[in-house]
C-alpha cells in the first residue's frame, strides 16, 4: 500500500492544478489565508473522492438512497481511503435530534435496556413476569365475555417493504382479511404498499362471538395467532382499542400485558416508544397565526417532557429508567454505568453494548463536554459544541483505515481543552487512520506531523502551495504569511490603552440553565469579550437572557426569555444586533449580493445604461428570480437537475443561457463591457475595481473586503458559504446600516474560519464600531481577540453544573494576573509574547 496520498493536478474551485503528496496515517494540518483553497482541497477534493469511491462499491439498490458526491476536478488521486468529514455545517435543528441520537450513545442505551432492562407495571410499579397461553385465554374470555372479538396475528411491525409475497402466502393458506396500517383490506384485492414507508400488517385469524360453546374455537385461534405472531397477538372488541397479549410480559395484579421489549420501544422517534400525547417531542404543539404547527413552551403533561410512553419509562436498569440515565451529565452517566452490576448471563449480553456507550461518553469528556446530557437537543448547542458532538459520533465508532477530514475542530474550545483535542486526534492517527485538519489554531498547527500552507492570498490569488512539511519547514519559508505570524514577525498589536466604559448594562439574578443566580455588569462603549470554558454559561447569559429580553423591549418580539430578576441600563442603548453563524439563505438563489443589498443598486445601475433606456428595461429586468429578464428554460437557476436514480443526480448547465441565468436580451446590456452575469461571477475584489465610482456600491463592497471576504463571488450560492463567512456577511450588512452610535452588537465566535491576518482585519472593523460610540460584546476563545479587548468577563470555573459563576472580570492585564482564571493563565503567556505551541 502507498505510504502517501498522492494528488495530481487538483483544480477544484480556485486550486491551480497543484500536486500534493500527504503522508498516510499522519496528523496533517492544511492552513493558509481564508479563501486560499483549503476546503476546496480537503473537502471538495479529498473527502468527496474518498466517499465517492466507497459509495461506488455499494449495490445500485443501496446507492439510490445515498446522496452521492460529484467527481472533483483532479487528474488522479492514489492512496486514498474511505473518508469521513466533520465540517462547519450546523447540526440539525430538528427538535427530535439530541446529543444522544447524534452520537449514537442513546441508540446503544436503547439496545441495553431492550436486552437486560427489567420491565415493571407502569400502574402499580411491580415487576412484570411472562404469562402463559392459558392465562391469555382466560384474560380474553373474561374481558370479552358475550361479545364478538377479532383475533389478529401481528406479522409485520414497523418494517419497510411491499410484501407481495407475504400477501400471496396468506391468501394460499386461506386467510381472507388483513389489517394494513390500521386499514382493513381483503386479501383477494391487489394491495400496493410504498416500499420506502414503514408498515404494520396484522392478519385476521378469526372473528368469534364468545359464548358457552366458543372455547375450542378461541383456543385454536389463539394458538394459531401466537404461532404466527411469534408469541404475540392482538384482540379488537366492539368499539375498543387494540389489546396486546404476549407470552412474555403480564402484570398479574393490574392484568396489564406489555409488548416484548425491543430497541424501538425506547425510541421517542418511533410510534412504539413515543409518548402518544406529544408524539415524542416532549412539548405540546400549537398552531400559529399562519396555520403552521409549531412547538409550544408547555411541557407535555402525560410524559413530563421525557418524550416516552409510560410503559417504556417503567422499564428499569438498576432502579433507573432510560430517561433518568439520559438526563445525567455525561461524566456522571459514565460513573453510573460503570457502577452497574449484572448477573453472569446478563453480563455476557451487556458488556459489549456498555463498552460502545462508554467509549462515546469518554470521547465527549475528552472533547471538553462532560456537562452535556444525552437529552440535550442539538439546536440548543453552540456552534463549537455541535461540531464536537459530531466529532464524538465519528470517533466513538473507532474505525481503522479511514481518512478523517475535519474543519476547525478547535472552534468553541477553550485553550485549556485544546491539548485534549490534539491528544484525541493523535489517538485517531495511532489507530491506523489519516487525519486531515483545516485549521488556523497555532497549537494545532504546531502539533501536526505535516503542514500544507496554501495561498499566498484568497480567491484567484490563492490556490497554490506556499509551503509544506514539518513545522520547521514552514517556519523557514519566506513566502508564507502563516509563518510570519507563527514566528512573531507579524502580529496583532496589543492596544496602547484600554477604553473606559461610558456606562453599564447590569443583569441581576441570572439563573437560566446552569447560571448560579449571578449579577453581571457589561460595560458600554467598549469592546467586551466573554470567556470561559465550554458550557460555562456564556451563550445562555448573552443570548437566552440579554438578547431575547432586549428584542422584546425594542421590537415587542415575544421571545421566551431565560430566568433573571431584572436588567438595568437599557435606556443607554437603542438597538441590539445579533450576528450569528446561521446560514444567510438555504437556497442557491440566495447569495452575498442579494443578502447585503448591493444587488439592488447594481440592478438599478444596469437599468440606467443606454441599452436599458432604449429598451425601457427597469431594475426588475435584471433579477434572476422573476420572469422577464431571466432564462425561462432554467427559471433563473443556471442549471437543470436530472435525476439519475442509481447514480448521483446530475446538474447540467442550462443549454439556453449557458449557466448565466439570464436571457440573451438581458445579457445584451453592458456596463463597462460586462453584463449582469459577469458581475455576479466576479469576486468582491474584482467587482470593487469596476464599481468604486458609485458610492453606495463602493461602501458595501469595501465592507466585504475589510472583513476578509474579498475572495468570495457576488453570486456565490448561500449554501456553499461556511458559518464564519455567513457571519461576516451579516456583519457587513449591519455595518452598512445607518448608525445611531448607541447600538449593542453581540457576536458569537466571529473568528471562525479566519486566518491570523483576517482576524486582524476583523478587529479593525469591530474597533471602528466601538469608536462610533457603539458597544461590542463577543463570545470568543481566540486569545488574539481576547488580548485586544477593553474588558473581559470570565465565566466558569468549569462547564455545566461546575460553571455558571463570574470567575473574574476586568481588563486583559487584570485577568492575566488572576490565578483563579483558566483564561488568565493562557492570556498571561500571550501578553508576554510566549509561544503557546511549545507546550503541546
N, C-alpha and C positions, 0 to 999 in steps of 0.2 A: 504493500500500500504506500502511496505517496506520503512523504513527510510534510508536504506543503499543500496549501490550497492555491492553485495557480490560475490566475485570472489574466486573460489576454484580450486587449482592445476593448475595455469596458467603456461604453459610450452612452450609458443611460442618463437622461436629462443633460446636465452640464459637464459630465465627465468627458475628458479629452482623449478618448481611446487609450486609456492608461493600462499598463501591465503591472500586476501586483502579485507578489508571492508572500503568502501569510503562513507562518508555521502552524501545523496542526497541533491539537492538544496543548494549546497555549492560551494565556490571557492576553488578548490583543485589544488595544485602545486605538480607535480612529478619532482623531481630533482635527481642529482647524477652525477658521472663522465660520460664523453662521452663514449657511448657504454655499459652502465651498464644495459640497458634493458628498458629505459623509453619509447621510441617509440614502442617497442615490446608490452608493456602493454597498453599504451594509444591508439595507432592507430591500431596495428595489432591484438589486443585482444578486447578491449572495443568498439572502433569505428566500427571495422569490424563486430563484432557480433551484435551490435545495428542496423547497416544498413542491415545486412543480414536478421535479423528477420523481420524488417519492409518491406523489398522487398518481402519476402515470403508471406506477406499478400496480395500482389497485384495479379491480374489475370495472368494466364500463358501467355496471349497475351501481357500484358504490360511488363512482365519480360524479354521477348525476346529482348527488345530494351534497357535494362539496364545491364551494366556490373556489375556482382554480385561478392561479396567477398567470398573467401573461408572460411570455418568454422575454427576458430582458435584452436590451441591446448590448450584446457582448459576443465576441468571436468564439471564445471557448472558456470553460471552467473545468479544471481537473482537481481531483482530491476532495470533492465536496460531499458532505454528509447530509442526511435528512436534517432539516432546520426547524427551529422554534424561535419565534420572535416575541419580545415584550417591548412594545413601542409606547409612544406618548398618547395613544388613543385613550380617551376617557373610558372608564369601565361602565358597564350597563347601568342605566338609570331606572331600569325596571324595578318596581317595589318588591318583586319576588326574588331578586338577586341579592344574596347575602355573602358575607365573608366566608361562611361555611360552604355555600354552594360553589363559589368561585374556586376555592382552594381544594374542594372535594373532601375536606375533612368531615363535613356533615354527611356526605354520601357514605363514607365508611362508618360513621357513627350510626347511621340508619341500619347498615348491614349488621353491625354489632348487636343492636337492640333486637333485630329480627331473628338472630341466631341464638343469643343467650339471654335476651330480656325475659323477665318474669311477668306474665300478664296478670292484672288484678281487675276485679269488677269495679267499674267506674262509679257504681252506685253505693256499694257497701264497703269497698276497699279490700275485700278478701281476695286471696289468690284464686285464680280460675284454673280448674282442672279439666282434662279431657272428658268427653261424655261418650256413652256407648250408643249403639244403634237402637237398643231397647228404650233408652232414655229419650232419644229423638222421637221415636214413635209415640211414646207416652205423652210427650210435650205437644206434638202436633194434634193428637187426639183430644187433649184437654182444651187446647186453645181454640180449635176449630170445630168443636163438637156440634153436630147438627147443621153444619154449613157446607157449602161447596168450596173446595180448596184446590188450587193448582199446584202441582209439584214440578219444579224445574231442576235440571242438572246444569250447573254452570260450566260451560265448555271453554269459553274464551273470556278472559278478564283483562281489559285494557291493553290489547295487543293489536298491532298494525297488520293489515293484510286484506285480501279479497275473499278468501275462504270458499272458493268454488267447490273444491274437492270435499271439504267438510260438509257442506250442504248436500252434496251428491251422496256421500256415505250415509248421512242421516235419513235421506229420502229412501235409500235402498233398504235401510233397517226398518222402515215402516212408520217413521215419525212423520207427523203431519204439520206441526207448527213449531216455530222458534220465536224467541223474542230477541230482536237485534237493536241494541242501543235504546231499550225501553219501548220499542215499537213491535207489535205482533205482526209476523209475516207468515204466509203459507209457504210450505216447502215446495209446492208444485209451481210456484211462480218464479220468475227469474230475479234473483236477489243480487243486486250490483252494489258493492261496497267500495269506498275510496281506499286505495292501497296504502296511502300515506297517513290515514287517520286511525286513531285507536278505537277499538270496538269491544263491546260486551255482547256475548252471544250465549243465550240460555235455551236449551231445548225443552219443550213441554213434554214431560214424561206421562202425566195423566192428570185428569180433572175429576175429582172424586167428591161425591156427596157423602160426608161421614155419618154413618149410622150404625145400627147393630150388626149388619152383615157386610160392612165395608172393610173390616180389619185385614183379611187376606190380601185384598187388592191394594190397600195402603202399604202393607209390608212389602209387597212386590215392587211398588212404585218407589218407595224409599230406598230399597236395596239397589234398584237399578240407578236411581239418581245419585246415590253415594258412590257407586262404582264408576259411573261416567264422569261425575264431578270430582273424583279423587278425594272423597271424604267430605265433600261439601254439597249442600243442596239449599234451594230457596223455596219458600212457600208464599202464595199470594191468596189471601182470603177476599171476601166480598168487601169492597170499599176500604181495604187496608193497604199499608205499605209492605214491601218485601220483608220477610223474616228469614234471617240466615241461620242455618243449623250446620254444625260441624262436629266431626268425630273427635276434634281436638279440644275445644275450649267451651266450658259452660260454668256459670256461677250457680251452684245448687240452691242458694238462698234467694237470689233475685230472679232465678230462671232466665238469665240473660246469656245468649250464645254470642261468642265473639268469633270473627273470621280468623283464619290462620295468619300468623304473623309473616309479613313479607317486608322487604325494604321500602316498597312504595306505601306501606301502611303508615310510615313515619315521614312521608314527604308532604309538605304543605303545597307542593305544586301538582299533586295528584288528587283526584277526587276520592281515592281510597284513604288518604290521610288528612286531607284539608278539612278545616272546620266548615261545616255546611252553611253557617251564617255569613261568614266573611269570605268564604272560598279561599282560605289560606293567605289572606292579606294582613290579618291582624287588626285591621281598622275597618270601620264601616265605610261604604261608598255613598256619594251623594251626586245629584245632577246639578251642573252649574247653569248659568243663565242662557248658555248656548245649546243646552241639551246634552252636553258631553258628561260622561260619568267620570268622576274623579274621587280620590281618596279623601275622606274627611279626617279630622283630628280626633274623632271619637273611637276609643279602643273598643273592639268587639266585646260585647258583654258575655257572649257564650264561651269564648276561648280565652278571654282575658289578655288578648294580644299574643298568645302563644302560636296562633295560626293552625293548630292541630285539633283533631277530633278528641272528644273526651275518652273514647276507647283507647286511642293512641297514648294519651297522657297518663293512662292508668298502667302502662307497661313500665316496670321499674328495673333498674340495674343498680344493685347495692343501694336501694332506697332512693335513687334519683330517677326522674323521668328524663326523656331526651331533651325537653325544653330547658329544664333546670341545668343540665350539663352545658347546653349550648350557650346559655346566658352567662356562664362564668368567663372571666378574663382568660385569655389563652394560657398564661403562666399558671393560674390556679387550676384550670382544666387539666393541664399536663400533670400536675401533682395528684389530682383526684383519680385520674385514670390509672396512674402508676400505683395507686394505693389499693385498687380493686383486687379482690381475691376471688378465684373461681374454682369450681371442682376440677378434678383431673380431666374429666371428659370435656367440660366447658373450656378449660384452658387450651386444649388442643385446637378448638374452633376459634377461640377469641384471640390467641397470641398473634397470629398473622394479621388480623384485622386491626388490633390495637397498635401494632407496630406501624401500620400505614398512617393511622391518625396521629400518633405521637411524632412521627418523622415530620409531618406537615406543621404541627404545632411548634416543634423545635426550630424549624426554618423561620417561622414567623417571629419567634423570640429573637433569633439571630439577626433578623432584619429590623429589630427595634420596635416590634409591635406586640409586646406581651400584654398590653392593656386592652386589645380588641377582643370582642366576643364574636362567636360564630353567628350569632343572631343579628349582628350589626348589618344594616342594609348598605349596599355598595354606593348608593347615591349620596350617602351621608359622609363618605370618606373624602379626605383631601386628595389632591392630585397625586402627591407623593405616596400616600397610603395606598391608593388604588393601584398604582404601578407595582408597589412592593407586594401587595396581595396577589396580583397576577404572577409576579416572580415566584412567590411561595408556592403557587399552584403548580408551576412548571418544575421547580427544583424538587418539590416534595415527591414527585414521581420517580426520582432517582434513575433517570435514563443514562445510558452509556453510548458512546459513539455518535453523539449528536452535536450539531452546530447550534449554539445558543447565540442569538443576536439581541442585544439589549440597548435601549435608548435611554441614556442618562438615569441609571438606577439610583444615583445619589440624590435625586430631586426629593425634597421633603425630608431628607435625613439629616439629623444633627451631626455636627463634626464628631461628637462623641461616639456615634454609631457607625461612622464611615469605615473604621478599621474592621468592624464585624462584617460589614458587607464585603469588603475586599477579601477577608478570610473565607467567606462563603463562596465567592467567585473562584477563589483558588481551589476550594474543595471540589467544585464542579469540574474544574480543569483536571484535577488529580484523579477524578473518577473516569477519565478517558474521554472527555469532551473538549471541543474547541469553543472558546468564549470570545465573542467579538462585542466590544462595548463602545458605543458612540458616547463620548464623554468630554466635559470641559473641566471637571474637578481635578485640582492639582494632585491631591493624594492618590486618586485612582490612576492618573496618568503616570505618576512616578512608580506605582506598584506594578505596572504592566510588564509582561515578558517582551512584548513587541509593540511598537508605536508606529502608526502611519499618520503622518501630518499632511492634510490636503489643503490646497489654497491656490495661489497666495491670497486671493481675495474671495469675493462672493459672486454667485451667478456666473455670468460669462467670464469674469476674471478669476474664477476658481476652476475646480475640476482637474487639477494637476497634482502630481506628487511633489511635495515640497521637501519632505524628509521622511526617513523610515529607519527602523532599527530599535535598539535599546535606548534607554533614557540618555545615555552618554552620547549616542549618535545624534539624537535630536538636539541636545544642548550645544553640540559642536556646529550645527547648521547656522549659516549666516543669512539664510533666506527665510527662516521660519519665524513668523510672528509669535507663534506659541512659545518658541524657545526664548525669545526676548523677554516675555513675561515670566517664564519659569526661572530664568537667570536673574531677574530683577532689573534688567536694563530698561524695561518699560514697566510701569506700574500705575495703579490707580492711587493718586496722591491723596494723602490724608489732609483734610481741610485745615487751614491755618487757625481757624477758630470755630467754635460751635455756636450756632444761633441761639438766642434767648427766646423762650416761649412768649407769645403775645397773650396767652390766656390758657385756660384748661377746660377740658371736657371730662367730667367725672362720672363714672359709673359706680353706683352704690349697690352692694349686696348681690353681686353676680353669682348665681348658684345653678345655672344650667349645666346639665351633664356632670362633668367632674369638677366644675368650679366650686371652690370652698367658701362661698358667701363673701367674696372678696370685693374690696373697693379699689378701683383703678383710675388713676389720673392720666389722661392723654394730653400732652402739650399741643397747642395750636400754633400755627405759623412757622412750624419747623418740620423736619423730616424725622419721623419716629419709626423705629423698627421693633416689632415684636419678635422675640426669640424664645428658644426653649426646645427641649427635645420633642420628638413626635408624640402627639397625644397629650400635650401639657395643657391644652385648652385655648390655644391662640385663635383658631378659626371659630370656636364656639363663642368666645368673647366678642370678636370683631364682627362676625357675620350673623350668627344666630341672635345675638343681643343687640349690638350697636347698630349695625346696618339695617336690620329689619325694623327697629324702632324708629330710626331716622326716616326710613321710607314711609312709614305710617304717618309720621309727623308732617313731612314735606309734601307727600303725594297721596295721602289717605289710601295707602296701598292694601291695608287689611292683612298684612303678613303676620303669621304666628311668631310672636317674639319669645326668645329664651327667658328664663326666670331671672329677674333682677328687681331691686327695690325702687330705684329712681336714677335718672340721669340729669345732671346739672351742666349748664354752659351751652346748651343747644342754640341759644339766641346769638351766639358768636359766629355761627355758620349759617349759610342759607341754601346749601346744596350738598348732597352726598353722592359720590360716584364710585361704583364698584367696578374694577377692571379685572375680570377673572379669565380663566383659560378655557371656558366653554367655546365650542365652535362658533364662528361668525355666521354660519349657514350650513345646512345639511344637504343642499342640492348643488350640482355642478354649475347651476345658473348664478349662484352667489359667488362673488369674488371680491378682492380688495377694492377694485374701482367702485363697485356698487355699494359696498358696506361703508366706505369712508366718505361717500357722497361726491367724489370727484368725477364720477361718470356723468352726472347731470350737467355740470358746466362743460365737460368735454363734448357731450352731445349738442349742447347749445352753441358751442364754438363751431361745430360742423354745420349746424343749421344756418349759421351766418355766412358760410362760404358762398362764393359766387355761384357755383353749380346748384347749391341748395336753393338759393333765392330764385334762380331762373326756373327751377322745377317746383317751387313752392313747398319744399320739404321743411317740416317742423322738427323739433328736437326728438319727438317720439319716433320719427322715421329711423333713428339710429339706435333704437333699443332692440335687442335680440329677443325680448320677452313678449312683444306684442306684434300682431300681424301688420304688414305694411312694408317695413324695411327688412325684416328677417327672411331667411330662406324658409319657405313653407314645406320643402321636402323633409327637412330635419327639425322644423319648428324652432329654429334658432339654437339647436344643441350642438351643431357642428359635426355630429356623428350619429349613426344609426346602430341600434342594438340588434344583433342577430343571435337568437337562441340556438345553441348547438347541442343541447340535450346532454349527451355523454361527454362532451368536450366543454371547455370554458366558453362562456358567452363571448362573442366577438363584437367589438365596437368598430364598425367600418366607417372611415371618414366619408362624410356625405359627398357623393359624386357631383351633385349640382353646385354646391358652394365651396367645395374643396376644404371644408373644415372652418371656413371663415365665419359662419353663422348668418351671413347676410346675403341678400340677392345682388345681382350684378349692378342694378341701378343704384343701390345704396353705396356699393363699393366704388362707383364711378366718381363719388365726391371725395376730394382730397384737401388736406391741409398740410402744407409744407411737404408735398409729394408723398404723403402717406394717407391711406384711407382709415376708417374707424377700426377695422380689424387689425391693421398694422399696429395701431396704438395699443390695443388690448394685448397684443403679443409682445410688446416692449417691456423691459424691466423698468422699475421705478427710476433707476439711474438714467436709462436711455430716454425715457419719456420726459424727465426733468429738463434735459438739454433742449428738447424740442418745444416745450411748453412754458419755459420760465419767463416768457414775456407776458404771461397772463397771471396777475397777482393771486387770484383765487386758486388756480391750479398749482402755481409755484409753491404756495404755502402748504397745501395738502401733500404734494409730492415731497417737499422739503422735510415735512414732519416724518414721513415714512423713511426717508434717508437717515434722518437723525437718530431714529430708534434702531438702526441697523438692518432695515428691510429694503435697501436699495436693490437687492438681487431678485426680489420676487416680481413676477409678471402681473401687470394690471388685471389681466383676465384669468389669472390662475384660479382654478375652482376651489371653493372653500374647503371641501373635504380633504384636499391634499395638504392643507396647512397644518403644521404642528400646533400643540397647545400654546407654546411660547410665542409662535408667530401670530396666532389668533389674538393673544393677549396684547401684544404690541400694536396690532392693527386697531384694536379697541382703544388703546391709549392715544393713538394719533387722532382717532375720531373725537375723543373728548378734548384733546388739546386744540382741535380745530374749532371748537365751540367758543362763543363769546364768554370771556372770563369775568367772573364777579369779584375775584380776589378773596372770597370767603367760602371757597369750596373745600370739602373734605374728600380726599382721594384715598380709596382703600385698594391695595394691590396684594395679591397672593402669589408669592414667589415669582416676581417678574423676570428673574434672571434665567428662567427655564429655557434651555436651548441656546444660551448666549456664551460666546467665546469671551475671554478676558477683555479683548478690545471692545467688544459690543456692550459689555457691562459698563465700561467707561462712558460710552455714548448714552446709554440709558440713564446713568446717574446725572449726566449733564442736563437731560430733559427733565428729570424729577427735580433737579436743583432749580431749574427755571420756573417750574410750577410754584415752588416754595418762595422764590424771590418775588413772585407776583402777589404774595400775601396769602396763598393757599396753604392748607395743611395736607401733608402726605403721610399716610400710615401704611407700612409694609410688613407683611409676614415674610420672613426670609431666614435662610440658613447660610447664605453666601457671606463669608467673612469680609469680602471686599465691600459689599453693601453695608454690612454692619459697622465696619470701621469708618465709613463715610457719613453715617447718620449723625444727627444732632442729639438724639435721645434714644435710649434703649429701655424696653420693659421686658424683663426676662421672666417667663413663667416656668413652673416646674414644681419641685425639682425633678420629678420623673414623669412618666406618662400614665394615662388612665387615672386610677384612684390614687396613685402616688404623685399626681400633678395637681393642677388647678389652683396654685398659690402664686403670688408675686414673690419671686425669689429675691430679686434686686432690680433697681431702676436707677437711671442716671445717664451721664454722658459715657461714651465708649471708654474713656480713661478711667472713670469711676468703676465701671463694670469690670474692667480688666484687673483692678486691684482687689476685687471682692472674691474671696476663696469659696464662697458658697455656690457660685455660679459655674455650671459646666461651660456655658458660653464664654464667660470671662476668662477661663483657663486657656482656651484656644485664641481668644481675642488678644490676650496679652502677648502671645507669640507673634501674631500678625502685626501688631502695633510696633513691636521691637524689630520687625524685619526678618524673623526667623522662618526657615523653610519647613512647612508642615509635613512635606513628604518624607523627610528623613526619619520619621518615627513609624512609618508604615512597615 
